[in-house]
Amino acid sequence: MITPRSQGGKIRRLIELQLAQPESVVYERYRRLYLADYDRRKLKQYTGIENSELIHRLYLAGFRSENVMALNTFPVVMTAWATGTVTIDERRAAEAIVFEPDMIANGPAIEMFRHWLQEKPPTEWWVLWEEFTQARSTVLAPRRVKELKRAVMIACRKVALASGGIWGLGKISPAEQRVLNRTSRFFQRLGAPISRDV
């Protein structure tokens, strides 16, 4: 038998649960906003990029301070994907850049780079890469910018040559050449010249 007192207690508990639920939802929303802001501040501090709008777009694309340096390798990955698939030789040539100093920097960035060799990143990220590289070039020493450009171009070229031509020697496909040209043109607009032996 349900007494009025026990029924009132159940109703009160249901009301408390309904009131508590929105509170937990508000708390969870606040926690997510706080963490997102914290991640963006860390990303800004790590990269040295002052452009908050660019930092926000990097954040929305999934970049954090731990993996953002993978973006340095974006042209290399796009060279590997230029013909529609990444061959074993292209993968090997691309993965050799993991050992380049400061090209990728750490485990999460290497993991992201390797993931891109399995799943092609969005083509729209070309603009994000260009803006990121442009912004980073203003905070890095000119010598470091020149070294990074050189490393990217050499890696792109090695990947392009990895499985072209007869028995994988000496031929760059038109699609790969377009990626090389796009990357080279951007670096030329950026400033420091790329040496002739690239």
KOLBA-474063 format. One record per atom (N, C-alpha, C): x, y, z; atom name. Coordinates in steps of 0.001 Angstrom, whole numbers, plus 500000, padded with zeros to 6 digits. Example, Ala and Ser with C-alpha at 12.3 -4.5 7.8 and 13.67 -1.06 7.14 Angstrom:
<rs>
R      X      Y      Z atome
R 513190 494310 507800     N
R 512300 495500 507800    CA
R 513200 496700 507800     C
R 512850 497750 507080     N
R 513670 498940 507140    CA
R 512900 500030 507870     C
</rs>
This chain:
<rs>
R      X      Y      Z atome
R 500831 498814 500000     N
R 500000 500000 500000    CA
R 500880 501256 500000     C
R 500534 502206 499128     N
R 501297 503453 499033    CA
R 500615 504496 499911     C
R 501378 504955 500861     N
R 500849 505999 501742    CA
R 501115 507359 501114     C
R 500374 508390 501506     N
R 500636 509726 500973    CA
R 502063 510196 501243     C
R 502574 509788 502440     N
R 503930 510207 502802    CA
R 504959 509591 501851     C
R 504844 508249 501567     N
R 505813 507598 500674    CA
R 505676 508100 499246     C
R 504436 508379 498841     N
R 504225 508917 497494    CA
R 504837 510314 497381     C
R 504668 511118 498419     N
R 505265 512464 498431    CA
R 506781 512393 498367     C
R 507370 511403 499065     N
R 508827 511224 499043    CA
R 509326 510867 497649     C
R 508584 510018 496970     N
R 508960 509640 495599    CA
R 508882 510842 494664     C
R 507826 511606 494812     N
R 507670 512798 493961    CA
R 508801 513781 494231     C
R 509109 513978 495502     N
R 510197 514898 495865    CA
R 511527 514424 495265     C
R 511800 513109 495348     N
R 513048 512573 494785    CA
R 513080 512747 493267     C
R 511932 512541 492604     N
R 511874 512744 491149    CA
R 512153 514199 490787     C
R 511581 515115 491563     N
R 511823 516546 491311    CA
R 513299 516872 491530     C
R 513886 516322 492600     N
R 515312 516561 492881    CA
R 516177 516023 491748     C
R 515831 514831 491245     N
R 516587 514254 490130    CA
R 516481 515122 488881     C
R 515272 515637 488610     N
R 515091 516502 487442    CA
R 515858 517802 487593     C
R 515878 518348 488814     N
R 516625 519590 489052    CA
R 518129 519342 489008     C
R 518551 518189 489505     N
R 519980 517857 489530    CA
R 520510 517603 488131     C
R 519687 517038 487264     N
R 520158 516729 485913    CA
R 520614 517980 485160     C
R 519803 519026 485093     N
R 520290 520220 484399    CA
R 521566 520778 485019     C
R 521704 520658 486351     N
R 522915 521142 487012    CA
R 524135 520371 486511     C
R 523997 519041 486394     N
R 525123 518237 485905    CA
R 525411 518540 484434     C
R 524347 518826 483670     N
R 524536 519181 482261    CA
R 525285 520503 482153     C
R 524893 521468 482986     N
R 525561 522775 483001    CA
R 527026 522603 483412     C
R 527260 521787 484449     N
R 528625 521546 484902    CA
R 529470 520920 483796     C
R 528914 519915 483120     N
R 529648 519234 482042    CA
R 529957 520189 480906     C
R 528997 521037 480582     N
R 529215 522032 479516    CA
R 530320 523011 479914     C
R 530274 523482 481148     N
R 531303 524396 481651    CA
R 532671 523717 481624     C
R 532712 522441 482053     N
R 533982 521700 482069    CA
R 534564 521585 480667     C
R 533715 521273 479672     N
R 534176 521161 478282    CA
R 534687 522499 477753     C
R 533969 523568 478057     N
R 534396 524907 477619    CA
R 535734 525286 478249     C
R 535887 524970 479531     N
R 537137 525267 480227    CA
R 538294 524494 479611     C
R 538088 523188 479377     N
R 539147 522363 478786    CA
R 539489 522817 477374     C
R 538480 523202 476597     N
R 538732 523690 475237    CA
R 539555 524961 475284     C
R 539212 525863 476194     N
R 539967 527105 476338    CA
R 541400 526824 476778     C
R 541551 525888 477705     N
R 542873 525492 478185    CA
R 543708 524918 477037     C
R 543108 524034 476246     N
R 543818 523440 475099    CA
R 544225 524500 474085     C
R 543353 525466 473822     N
R 543690 526540 472867    CA
R 544826 527406 473400     C
R 544797 527701 474717     N
R 545889 528502 475304    CA
R 547222 527756 475219     C
R 547195 526440 475490     N
R 548416 525629 475374    CA
R 548924 525606 473935     C
R 548005 525477 472993     N
R 548358 525451 471567    CA
R 549002 526777 471165     C
R 548420 527863 471625     N
R 548949 529199 471337    CA
R 550351 529369 471927     C
R 550510 528947 473164     N
R 551803 529057 473835    CA
R 552853 528173 473154     C
R 552490 526953 472807     N
R 553434 526001 472213    CA
R 553907 526449 470829     C
R 552970 526955 470026     N
R 553317 527344 468650    CA
R 553889 528747 468563     C
R 553548 529600 469536     N
R 553965 530994 469465    CA
R 553076 531826 468557     C
R 552013 531232 468046     N
R 551103 531917 467129    CA
R 550136 532780 467942     C
R 550078 534061 467614     N
R 549212 534996 468339    CA
R 547812 535097 467747     C
R 547631 534639 466512     N
R 546353 534757 465822    CA
R 545334 533801 466449     C
R 544436 534337 467278     N
R 543467 533508 468001    CA
R 542503 532784 467068     C
R 542168 533428 465966     N
R 541248 532801 465004    CA
R 541903 531569 464374     C
R 543177 531669 464023     N
R 543913 530528 463469    CA
R 544043 529425 464524     C
R 544360 529803 465744     N
R 544460 528827 466838    CA
R 543133 528087 466996     C
R 542033 528820 466930     N
R 540709 528199 467070    CA
R 540449 527209 465932     C
R 540809 527585 464697     N
R 540609 526674 463560    CA
R 541502 525439 463669     C
R 542724 525621 464152     N
R 543606 524467 464385    CA
R 542979 523544 465425     C
R 542447 524145 466479     N
R 541803 523374 467543    CA
R 540605 522588 466998     C
R 539759 523244 466203     N
R 538583 522576 465636    CA
R 538973 521436 464696     C
R 540145 521558 464046     N
R 540628 520513 463137    CA
R 541255 519340 463893     C
R 541345 519454 465222     N
R 541865 518349 466028    CA
R 543307 518501 466454     C
R 543893 519665 466207     N
R 545285 519868 466597    CA
R 545369 520387 468027     C
R 546325 519825 468761     N
R 546616 520241 470127    CA
R 548122 520477 470203     C
R 548590 520980 471332     N
R 550023 521251 471462    CA
R 550843 519976 471268     C
R 550262 518825 471592     N
R 551001 517560 471497    CA
R 551175 517075 470063     C
R 550271 517441 469156     N
R 550338 516859 467805    CA
R 550434 517879 466678     C
R 550411 519167 466999     N
R 550325 520190 465952    CA
R 551516 520182 464998     C
R 552688 519737 465462     N
R 553855 519752 464573    CA
R 553739 518727 463446     C
R 552765 517838 463534     N
R 552497 516934 462412    CA
R 552111 517750 461177     C
R 551573 518932 461400     N
R 551151 519779 460281    CA
R 552335 520173 459391     C
R 553548 520177 459935     N
R 554740 520435 459108    CA
R 554855 519426 457971     C
R 554335 518220 458192     N
R 554491 517134 457220    CA
R 553346 517059 456215     C
R 552385 517958 456318     N
R 551198 517877 455462    CA
R 551537 517778 453970     C
R 552447 518609 453409     N
R 552770 518474 451978    CA
R 553379 517115 451630     C
R 554127 516551 452566     N
R 554744 515239 452342    CA
R 553650 514191 452205     C
R 552682 514240 453104     N
R 551564 513294 453076    CA
R 550753 513479 451793     C
R 550520 514736 451411     N
R 549732 514990 450204    CA
R 550491 514564 448942     C
R 551817 514605 448978     N
R 552609 514077 447865    CA
R 552391 512568 447771     C
R 552410 511902 448915     N
R 552203 510450 448934    CA
R 550815 510082 448406     C
R 549815 510904 448700     N
R 548442 510629 448275    CA
R 548126 511168 446879     C
R 549058 511863 446249     N
R 548785 512568 444989    CA
R 548188 511680 443904     C
R 548626 510439 443817     N
R 548124 509547 442761    CA
R 546911 508730 443209     C
R 546417 508995 444413     N
R 545207 508328 444878    CA
R 545425 507254 445919     C
R 546622 506673 445957     N
R 546958 505676 446978    CA
R 548392 505915 447435     C
R 548713 505390 448608     N
R 550078 505491 449132    CA
R 550718 504115 448997     C
R 551791 504035 448194     N
R 552477 502749 448013    CA
R 553381 502466 449214     C
R 553833 501243 449307     N
R 554746 500857 450397    CA
R 556022 501689 450322     C
R 556547 501896 449111     N
R 557780 502681 448953    CA
R 557564 504144 449342     C
R 556402 504687 448987     N
R 556100 506068 449376    CA
R 555975 506186 450894     C
R 555342 505190 451498     N
R 555197 505192 452969    CA
R 556571 505167 453638     C
R 557442 504287 453139     N
R 558797 504199 453717    CA
R 559544 505523 453568     C
R 559463 506100 452375     N
R 560149 507376 452133    CA
R 559580 508472 453025     C
R 558262 508488 453190     N
R 557620 509501 454033    CA
R 558009 509306 455498     C
R 558007 508064 455954     N
R 558296 507814 457364    CA
R 559743 508111 457738     C
R 560612 508217 456759     N
R 562008 508571 457050    CA
R 562108 509957 457679     C
R 561114 510810 457432     N
R 561188 512170 457986    CA
R 560915 512201 459474     C
R 560424 511109 460031     N
R 560216 511050 461481    CA
R 561524 511343 462204     C
R 562625 511034 461562     N
R 563929 511218 462187    CA
R 564514 512610 461951     C
R 563831 513451 461175     N
R 564292 514818 460960    CA
R 564056 515621 462244     C
R 565068 516350 462720     N
R 564877 517119 463963    CA
R 563792 518179 463798     C
R 562893 518255 464757     N
R 561820 519257 464826    CA
R 560790 519174 463707     C
R 560899 518224 462819     N
R 559909 518120 461746    CA
R 558571 517688 462333     C
R 558607 516730 463240     N
R 557382 516243 463859    CA
R 557422 516452 465370     C
R 558518 516183 466000     N
R 558788 516517 467396    CA
R 558441 515466 468445     C
R 557292 514791 468366     N
R 556951 513892 469474    CA
R 555976 512787 469058     C
R 555716 511902 469996     N
R 554886 510727 469741    CA
R 553505 510991 469169     C
R 552688 511858 469807     N
R 551349 512098 469256    CA
R 551377 512673 467836     C
R 552370 513519 467544     N
R 552479 514078 466190    CA
R 552883 512996 465197     C
R 553792 512124 465591     N
R 554211 511013 464730    CA
R 553029 510083 464469     C
R 552263 509833 465520     N
R 551075 508984 465391    CA
R 550078 509593 464394     C
R 549860 510898 464485     N
R 548945 511575 463565    CA
R 549472 511489 462129     C
R 550755 511737 461950     N
R 551388 511664 460635    CA
R 551215 510268 460031     C
R 551461 509243 460823     N
R 551307 507862 460330    CA
R 549848 507550 460011     C
R 548942 508099 460795     N
R 547511 507918 460516    CA
R 547165 508542 459157     C
R 547733 509708 458866     N
R 547481 510372 457582    CA
R 547982 509539 456403     C
R 549008 508742 456621     N
R 549498 507882 455542    CA
R 548542 506717 455285     C
R 547650 506450 456238     N
R 546635 505411 456062    CA
R 545305 505999 455619     C
R 544967 507151 456175     N
R 543728 507845 455809    CA
R 544077 509266 455393     C
R 543748 509601 454174     N
R 544112 510909 453629    CA
R 543462 512035 454430     C
R 544271 513021 454833     N
R 543684 514165 455534    CA
R 542889 515036 454560     C
R 542015 515901 455067     N
R 541196 516739 454182    CA
R 542045 517663 453304     C
R 541686 517742 452036     N
R 542385 518620 451098    CA
R 542283 520084 451529     C
R 541185 520428 452216     N
R 540981 521804 452680    CA
R 542075 522245 453650     C
R 542795 521297 454207     N
R 543863 521644 455153    CA
R 545065 522290 454488     C
R 545104 522339 453153     N
R 546190 523073 452486    CA
R 546227 524509 453009     C
R 545072 525139 453081     N
R 544999 526530 453550    CA
R 545443 526608 455009     C
R 545007 525649 455821     N
R 545398 525622 457225    CA
R 546909 525453 457355     C
R 547497 524552 456557     N
R 548957 524352 456575    CA
R 549679 525638 456184     C
R 549200 526307 455127     N
R 549850 527542 454669    CA
R 549788 528621 455748     C
R 548624 528785 456355     N
R 548478 529811 457395    CA
R 549307 529468 458628     C
R 549331 528197 459011     N
R 550144 527741 460136    CA
R 551623 527996 459856     C
R 552073 527604 458672     N
R 553485 527769 458310    CA
R 553859 529244 458237     C
R 552980 530054 457672     N
R 553200 531512 457604    CA
R 553329 532100 459009     C
R 552401 531737 459883     N
R 552419 532260 461250    CA
R 553648 531781 462011     C
R 554014 530519 461846     N
R 555208 529991 462527    CA
R 556486 530640 462016     C
R 556501 531009 460737     N
R 557718 531613 460172    CA
R 558019 532977 460793     C
R 557012 533594 461405     N
R 557251 534896 462046    CA
R 557816 534746 463457     C
R 557707 533543 464045     N
R 558214 533346 465408    CA
R 559482 532494 465453     C
R 559803 531827 464348     N
R 561028 531027 464296    CA
R 562190 531867 463770     C
R 563388 531463 464128     N
R 564585 532120 463588    CA
R 564637 531872 462080     C
R 565081 532862 461283     N
R 565138 532687 459825    CA
R 565887 531416 459395     C
R 566955 531087 460109     N
R 567715 529870 459783    CA
R 566838 528634 459959     C
R 566036 528634 461026     N
R 565155 527494 461301    CA
R 564058 527365 460239     C
R 563531 528508 459788     N
R 562515 528504 458730    CA
R 563104 527908 457455     C
R 564309 528332 457123     N
R 564983 527835 455921    CA
R 565225 526323 456014     C
R 565641 525856 457185     N
R 565882 524414 457388    CA
R 564592 523611 457244     C
R 563511 524152 457792     N
R 562229 523461 457724    CA
R 561738 523376 456279     C
R 561849 524475 455543     N
R 561448 524485 454124    CA
R 562247 523434 453355     C
R 563529 523448 453587     N
R 564412 522500 452885    CA
R 564030 521059 453225     C
R 563803 520771 454505     N
R 563443 519416 454934    CA
R 562124 518972 454300     C
R 561139 519863 454261     N
R 559837 519524 453675    CA
R 559986 519241 452183     C
R 560704 520105 451469     N
R 560856 519924 450026    CA
R 561638 518650 449686     C
R 562687 518375 450447     N
R 563466 517151 450210    CA
R 562587 515921 450456     C
R 561815 515942 451550     N
R 560939 514809 451867    CA
R 559870 514629 450791     C
R 559285 515730 450323     N
R 558274 515643 449251    CA
R 558872 515024 447996     C
R 560058 515466 447651     N
R 560716 514962 446443    CA
R 561054 513470 446568     C
R 561536 513066 447744     N
R 561855 511643 447968    CA
R 560604 510779 447852     C
R 559509 511270 448403     N
R 558247 510523 448322    CA
R 557783 510449 446871     C
R 557895 511563 446145     N
R 557465 511595 444741    CA
R 558292 510635 443881     C
R 559566 510501 444194     N
R 560448 509619 443419    CA
R 560372 508154 443873     C
R 559754 507912 445011     N
R 559794 506583 445637    CA
R 559210 505471 444776     C
R 558123 505730 444073     N
R 557535 504621 443308    CA
R 557141 505027 441898     C
R 557847 505979 441341     N
R 557553 506397 439964    CA
R 558434 505687 438963     C
R 558170 505917 437698     N
R 559034 505437 436613    CA
R 559109 503926 436498     C
R 560178 503457 435870     N
R 560394 502029 435662    CA
R 561099 501469 436898     C
R 560519 500405 437474     N
R 561021 499797 438707    CA
R 561165 500820 439838     C
R 560303 501808 439829     N
R 560292 502787 440912    CA
R 561397 503813 440861     C
R 562044 503980 439700     N
R 563161 504924 439623    CA
R 562876 506078 438668     C
R 563195 507275 439111     N
R 563360 508431 438248    CA
R 562166 509128 437653     C
R 560942 508860 438038     N
R 559821 509531 437390    CA
R 558867 510068 438447     C
R 558530 511323 438295     N
R 557547 511942 439180    CA
R 556266 512101 438370     C
R 555177 511626 438913     N
R 553903 511712 438196    CA
R 553443 513173 438116     C
R 552601 513509 437127     N
R 552077 514878 437030    CA
R 551353 515319 438310     C
R 550613 514403 438945     N
R 549887 514748 440181    CA
R 550859 515077 441311     C
R 551924 514289 441416     N
R 552937 514561 442441    CA
R 553656 515870 442150     C
R 553921 516122 440865     N
R 554598 517359 440489    CA
R 553756 518579 440864     C
R 552439 518458 440729     N
R 551561 519570 441120    CA
R 551687 519875 442612     C
R 551780 518822 443424     N
R 551950 519024 444873    CA
R 553302 519682 445149     C
R 554343 519191 444486     N
R 555677 519796 444657    CA
R 555658 521270 444247     C
R 555015 521562 443119     N
R 554946 522943 442639    CA
R 554184 523832 443617     C
R 553063 523333 444108     N
R 552263 524123 445057    CA
R 553070 524429 446316     C
R 553748 523418 446842     N
R 554547 523584 448059    CA
R 555696 524556 447812     C
R 556380 524380 446693     N
R 557510 525250 446350    CA
R 557076 526700 446155     C
R 555953 526894 445445     N
R 555442 528265 445230    CA
R 555107 528934 446558     C
R 554485 528175 447455     N
R 554151 528747 448761    CA
R 555416 529155 449498     C
R 556422 528272 449517     N
R 557669 528591 450210    CA
R 558366 529797 449579     C
R 558287 529932 448274     N
R 558887 531101 447616    CA
R 558174 532382 448036     C
R 556844 532331 448134     N
R 556091 533507 448603    CA
R 556435 533817 450057     C
R 556761 532774 450812     N
R 557059 532932 452225    CA
R 558361 533688 452476     C
R 559292 533562 451555     N
R 560519 534329 451760    CA
R 561789 533577 451470     C
R 562394 533002 452516     N
R 563718 532407 452391    CA
R 563802 531445 451223     C
R 564811 531614 450369     N
R 564931 530747 449189    CA
R 565196 529295 449540     C
R 564741 528437 448639     N
R 564993 527000 448801    CA
R 566204 526686 447915     C
R 567182 525977 448479     N
R 568389 525744 447704    CA
R 568137 524926 446462     C
R 569007 525091 445478     N
R 568866 524481 444153    CA
R 568926 522961 444185     C
R 569596 522380 445178     N
R 569768 520926 445186    CA
R 568543 520179 445710     C
R 567455 520878 446008     N
R 566225 520230 446462    CA
R 565451 519739 445266     C
</rs>
